[in-house]
Amino acid sequence: MLRSFRRATLLLLVLGLSLLALATCATQPTLGTPLFVQQLTAQPGNYAGREVTVDGAYVWRPGDPSLSVLAVGVSTLDNGLDAQPIGEAIWLEGFPAEVTEHLHRPGDAVYGFVRVRGRFEANGNYGPGGAYRFLLTVSSAEPIERIRRVEQRLADRPLGPDKVSFFELLRNPQQYQGQRVTTQAYYFWNSIIYVLAEGISTEEDGSSPQPVGGAIWVEQFPPDQSALLTVGPNNSFVWGLVEVTGTFQTGGGFGKDGAYQSILFVESARPVQP
């Protein structure tokens, strides 16, 4: 079971912020000089109505209401989920979608450190419900950090006698409706999603794993076998290549938000060396 440990990631340049803030109390920086989020929020009158360049942590999260802000930093759960901005944030309009490809993408949000250029406003009542005091209308943005992801995927090949290829289950689910099957796939768990998947994508350091490709919802995966797989900090996620046997059902409406076409009720499982 996931425990809600949180980690905070702060902009590296924040260590020098207090000195910079003191230096800018008396004078305004040259137009185009990169600022920090705190400089804008602490002295909004110095920058309101101006084009500025600012470094900060971008956080985008879908939902109702959605979130699209620039903050001093971001905190997440140990599995990278539930990204939350740190400190008073600036609402963003027009952040370019192509930049998000280089940021952290754990599955429920996008976040990462960026340099943003745009027009700063401080009239209040921006964003959903007018909850933000500050607005930055973005003209351009670039990542300060570029996150690379690596994938591990199944090969689409037969598994041998008495076993069903995972791709065969995805292609012809009705053929196996209600049957007891044995297959191999990547198991993934993060307390929200429980699936067998075609592959797993992680950041280069192994963090923020997420399933990729076709997926089947899973129930009753044995905890003792989970412990033999890749386990995240504070048991925040589990993933690994496994062979599982269980009863297969299809027809849609399974799993989180009823988004999965098929489900496997696991009777037994074991890790498989990739």
Secondary structure as UniProt FT lines:
FT   STRAND          6..10
FT   HELIX           12..16
FT   HELIX           17..24
FT   TURN            25..26
FT   TURN            31..32
FT   STRAND          34..36
FT   HELIX           37..42
FT   HELIX           44..46
FT   TURN            47..49
FT   STRAND          51..61
FT   STRAND          67..71
FT   STRAND          73..77
FT   TURN            78..79
FT   STRAND          84..86
FT   STRAND          90..93
FT   HELIX           97..102
FT   STRAND          110..121
FT   HELIX           128..130
FT   STRAND          135..143
FT   STRAND          149..153
FT   TURN            161..162
FT   HELIX           166..171
FT   HELIX           173..176
FT   TURN            177..178
FT   STRAND          180..189
FT   STRAND          194..203
FT   TURN            204..205
FT   STRAND          210..219
FT   HELIX           223..226
FT   TURN            227..228
FT   STRAND          230..231
FT   HELIX           233..235
FT   STRAND          238..254
FT   HELIX           256..258
FT   STRAND          260..271
//
